[in-house]
Amino acid sequence: MAMRGIRRLRQIRTAGAGILTAILATGVLTACGGDSGGAVTLTFWSHTHPPMIKLNQALIAEYEQQHPNVKIKYQQIPNDEFDTKMLTAMSNGTGPDVLNMDDSALRGEYLPKRLLAPIDLGAFGVQSADALKARYVPGTLDGASADKELFGLPSEFNATAFAINTKHFADAGLDPNAPPKTWQDVAEASKKLAAAQHTQAFSFLYLHSGWYTQQLQTLLNETGGTITDQKHEKATVTTPEAQAALKLWTDLATGEGRTADPNKTSREATSPFSDLATGRQSMAIVYPWAMEQIRQSNPDTFNQLKLVPLPQVNPANPVNRWYGYYWAVSRASKHQDQAWQFIAYLASQSQRWLSDVKFIQPVKDWDTSPAGKQVPGLEVWSAAYQKGKFDEVAPHYAEIKDAVMGMVNDTVFDRVAIPEATRKAAERINRSLGS
């Protein structure tokens, strides 16, 4: 259902930019008209992404000016601490009123543990969840849904693409207009890039368990592998399809197809693409927000980058991975009404999220809106969205992500054989699942 919705991304047209304007106006008016009585302090936590933080701070200032009775305390948590600190705080009732969290964590931890409050439909000027869903591309709210009930709205919605440094390609005698189509192509290009002194040609990011898992999921989508079975009763990382994905990663990192030294990749989670941004790395898996962060921090390098489709195991049948971050409200919050009104204001600014941060919020017709038309590489992103799907997640997903990270580290850094590494990971995952 979700995939069919995304495939309609460019076909869905209701009333063009006019309906988008009406949607935004509805959100603004609803948020501005919903004050209640005395002074209220809301806490709001997010991860650390500088362009996002800058716009959040501007929107908070605007909201506080429009709502003198509301004070918002905004805290940014370092990315390598974010998952653990947020889940711990939310679980013991000390978390924020408003949070911004990725769909895998929401579906794997927060919703099963009933940590989130259902959406207050009145804050968005609608009387039903279906009316709210109608504002978005079908399927894109599934990342914050459970039992047909909504618990969040997307602050960003990402597909996956590939960036190549055209200068590096020229140095190596490679044609940037004929980019790698397969991971074997990436390995072959890396040999020529290394000969031209670009030795960090391509690398995965070794930041924290969330990054490990999303990158492995990207490869699993292509090999047909999974981390657990469909009922989430047992681990499936030992299957041939899952081992094939891990082998792809390991070969690119350490094998004959080695593309970089994984020990020399950046570990800065706040700026995860710093190697690509500074011109050290020649190729990278990227997302829309990543390209904008590079444009703002390193414009000269940005001008050398070309956005191309994600390399595939089978280019004739491309697949993609997509994920979202969602604004949500803690079930423990004493100010849920005001928290949802604040989120309604944030969500009403989708054009600014597009223009300032390149956060794509999948309101209908986003790609034909004024800001949408200005997104660099729009055609690549649009095609990627049409081939994407959410990750399959299981209960106790934080523990499962740790097991995935350990499995990859075993093969990449400790040279543990893939069958042994997957066996160890399967045991850890099965313990988390209670099997």
Residue pairs with C-beta under 8 A, 6 or more apart in sequence:
1 138
1 139
1 142
2 138
2 139
2 140
2 142
2 389
2 390
3 139
3 388
3 389
4 138
4 139
5 137
5 138
5 139
5 140
6 137
6 139
6 140
6 322
6 385
6 386
6 388
6 389
7 386
8 137
8 138
9 137
9 362
9 367
9 382
9 385
9 386
10 367
10 382
10 386
12 137
12 138
12 364
12 365
13 364
13 365
13 368
14 364
14 365
16 365
16 368
17 365
17 368
17 369
17 370
19 364
19 365
20 350
20 363
20 364
20 365
20 366
20 369
23 135
23 348
23 363
24 348
24 349
24 350
24 351
25 348
26 124
26 125
26 348
27 124
27 125
27 344
27 345
27 347
27 348
28 345
28 348
29 125
30 122
30 123
30 124
30 125
30 341
30 344
31 63
31 123
31 341
31 342
31 344
31 345
31 348
32 66
32 67
32 345
34 122
34 123
34 337
34 338
34 341
34 344
35 67
35 69
35 70
35 338
35 341
36 337
36 338
37 69
38 69
39 69
39 70
39 71
40 69
40 70
40 71
40 335
40 338
41 70
41 71
41 72
41 73
41 335
42 70
42 71
42 72
42 73
42 96
42 97
42 98
42 335
42 338
42 339
42 342
43 72
43 73
43 75
43 96
43 97
43 98
44 56
44 60
44 72
44 73
44 74
44 75
44 96
44 97
44 98
44 99
44 100
44 342
45 74
45 75
45 76
45 77
45 86
45 95
45 96
45 98
45 99
45 100
46 52
46 53
46 56
46 74
46 75
46 76
46 77
46 99
46 100
47 76
47 77
47 78
47 79
47 82
47 100
48 76
48 77
48 78
48 79
48 82
48 269
48 270
49 270
49 289
49 293
49 357
50 270
50 271
50 293
50 296
50 297
51 289
51 292
51 293
51 296
51 356
51 357
51 358
52 156
52 289
52 357
52 359
53 76
54 356
55 349
55 352
55 353
55 356
55 357
56 74
56 346
57 74
59 345
59 346
59 349
59 352
60 72
60 74
62 345
63 70
63 72
63 342
63 345
64 70
64 71
64 72
70 338
70 342
72 342
75 96
77 85
77 86
78 269
78 270
79 207
79 208
79 269
79 270
79 272
80 207
80 208
80 269
83 105
83 208
83 209
83 210
83 398
83 401
84 398
86 95
86 99
86 101
86 105
87 105
87 109
87 110
87 398
89 95
89 96
90 99
90 110
90 115
90 330
90 332
91 113
91 115
93 332
95 115
95 330
95 332
96 330
97 329
97 330
97 333
97 334
97 335
97 336
97 338
97 339
98 327
98 328
98 329
98 330
98 333
98 339
98 342
98 343
99 327
99 328
99 329
99 330
100 155
100 325
100 326
100 327
100 328
101 110
101 152
101 325
101 326
101 328
102 210
102 323
102 324
102 325
102 326
103 143
103 144
103 323
103 324
103 325
103 326
103 390
103 391
104 210
104 213
104 214
104 323
104 391
104 393
104 397
105 210
105 397
105 398
106 116
106 143
106 144
106 151
106 152
106 326
106 328
107 143
107 144
107 146
107 390
107 393
107 397
108 393
108 394
108 395
108 396
108 397
108 398
108 400
109 115
109 395
109 396
109 397
109 398
110 116
110 151
110 328
111 144
111 146
111 151
112 146
112 395
114 331
115 330
115 331
115 332
116 151
116 152
116 328
116 329
116 330
116 331
117 151
117 328
117 329
117 330
117 331
117 333
117 336
117 339
118 149
118 150
118 151
119 129
119 132
119 150
119 151
119 152
119 153
119 340
120 329
120 336
120 337
120 340
120 341
121 127
121 128
121 129
121 131
121 132
123 337
123 340
123 341
123 343
123 344
124 132
124 340
124 344
124 347
126 132
129 148
129 149
129 150
132 141
132 150
133 141
133 150
135 363
135 364
136 154
136 362
136 363
136 364
137 362
137 363
137 364
137 366
140 154
140 157
140 324
140 362
141 150
141 153
141 154
142 390
143 152
143 154
143 323
143 324
143 326
143 390
144 150
144 151
144 152
144 153
144 154
144 324
144 326
144 328
145 151
151 326
151 328
152 326
152 327
152 328
153 326
153 327
153 343
153 347
154 324
154 325
154 326
154 327
154 361
154 362
155 324
155 325
155 326
155 327
155 346
155 347
155 353
155 359
155 361
156 288
156 289
156 324
156 325
156 353
156 357
156 359
156 360
156 361
157 322
157 323
157 324
157 359
157 360
157 361
157 362
158 287
158 288
158 289
158 322
158 323
158 324
158 360
159 287
159 288
159 320
159 321
159 322
159 381
159 384
159 385
159 388
160 218
160 285
160 286
160 287
160 310
160 320
160 321
160 322
160 384
160 388
161 285
161 286
161 287
161 307
161 308
161 309
161 310
161 377
161 380
161 381
161 384
162 179
162 180
162 283
162 284
162 285
162 286
162 307
162 308
162 309
162 310
162 311
163 276
163 283
163 284
163 286
163 290
163 291
163 305
163 306
163 307
163 308
164 176
164 179
164 180
164 282
164 283
164 305
164 306
164 308
165 198
165 276
165 279
165 281
165 282
165 283
165 301
165 304
165 305
166 176
166 304
166 305
166 306
167 279
167 304
168 193
168 196
168 198
168 201
168 279
168 282
168 304
169 175
169 176
169 189
169 193
169 282
170 176
171 193
171 196
171 197
171 198
172 189
172 192
172 193
172 195
172 196
172 198
173 192
173 196
174 189
174 192
174 193
176 306
179 306
179 308
179 309
180 186
180 188
180 189
180 283
180 311
181 309
181 311
181 312
181 315
182 311
182 312
182 313
182 315
183 248
183 252
183 257
183 311
183 312
183 313
184 257
185 311
186 201
186 202
186 252
186 257
186 259
186 283
186 311
187 251
187 252
187 256
187 257
187 258
187 259
188 257
189 201
189 282
189 283
190 201
190 202
190 257
190 258
190 259
190 260
190 282
190 283
193 199
193 201
193 282
194 201
198 282
199 260
199 261
200 260
200 261
200 264
200 265
200 275
200 280
200 281
200 282
201 259
201 260
201 281
201 282
201 283
202 252
202 259
202 260
202 281
202 282
202 283
202 284
203 253
203 259
203 260
203 262
203 265
203 275
203 281
203 284
204 215
204 249
204 252
204 253
204 262
204 265
204 285
205 211
205 215
205 265
205 266
205 272
205 273
206 212
206 262
206 265
206 267
206 409
206 412
207 267
207 269
207 272
208 269
208 405
209 398
209 401
209 402
209 404
209 405
210 401
211 269
211 272
212 401
212 404
212 405
212 408
213 227
213 391
213 400
213 401
213 404
213 405
214 321
214 323
214 391
215 249
215 285
216 227
216 245
216 246
216 249
216 404
216 408
217 227
217 321
217 391
218 285
218 310
218 321
219 225
219 245
219 246
219 248
219 249
220 226
220 227
220 241
220 242
220 245
221 319
221 320
221 321
221 389
222 245
222 248
222 312
222 313
222 314
222 319
223 241
223 242
223 244
223 245
223 248
223 313
224 241
225 236
225 237
225 239
225 241
225 242
225 243
225 244
225 245
226 236
226 239
226 241
226 242
226 392
227 235
227 236
227 237
227 242
227 392
227 394
227 400
227 404
227 429
228 234
228 235
228 236
228 392
228 394
228 400
228 429
228 433
229 236
230 392
232 394
232 395
232 433
233 433
233 435
234 426
234 429
234 430
234 433
234 435
235 425
235 426
235 427
235 429
235 430
235 433
236 242
236 426
237 243
237 246
237 404
237 407
237 422
237 425
237 426
237 429
238 419
238 422
238 423
238 426
242 422
243 418
243 419
243 422
246 407
246 408
246 411
246 418
246 421
246 422
247 418
248 313
249 408
249 411
249 412
250 411
250 412
250 418
251 257
251 258
252 258
252 259
253 259
253 260
253 262
253 412
254 262
254 411
254 412
254 415
259 283
260 281
262 412
262 413
263 413
265 275
265 281
266 272
266 274
266 275
268 274
271 277
271 293
271 297
272 290
273 284
273 286
273 290
273 293
273 294
275 281
275 284
276 284
276 286
276 294
276 301
276 305
277 293
277 294
277 297
277 298
277 301
277 302
278 298
278 301
279 298
279 301
279 304
284 290
285 310
286 307
288 358
288 359
288 360
288 375
288 381
289 357
289 358
289 359
291 302
291 305
291 307
291 358
291 376
291 377
292 357
292 358
294 301
294 302
294 305
295 302
295 376
307 376
307 377
307 380
307 381
308 380
309 318
309 380
309 383
309 384
310 318
310 320
310 384
312 318
312 319
318 387
319 387
319 388
319 389
320 384
320 385
320 387
320 388
320 389
321 388
321 389
321 391
322 384
322 385
322 388
322 389
322 390
323 390
323 391
324 362
327 343
327 346
327 347
329 336
329 339
329 340
329 343
330 339
333 339
347 361
350 361
350 363
350 366
350 369
350 371
351 369
351 370
351 371
352 371
353 359
353 360
353 361
354 360
354 361
354 366
354 369
354 371
354 372
354 374
354 375
355 371
355 374
358 375
360 366
360 372
360 375
360 381
365 372
366 372
367 373
367 375
367 378
367 382
372 378
375 381
394 400
394 433
395 432
395 433
396 432
396 433
399 428
399 429
399 432
400 429
400 432
402 428
403 425
403 428
403 429
403 432
404 425
406 424
406 425
406 428
407 421
407 422
407 424
407 425
410 416
410 420
410 421
410 424
410 425
411 417
411 418
411 421
416 424
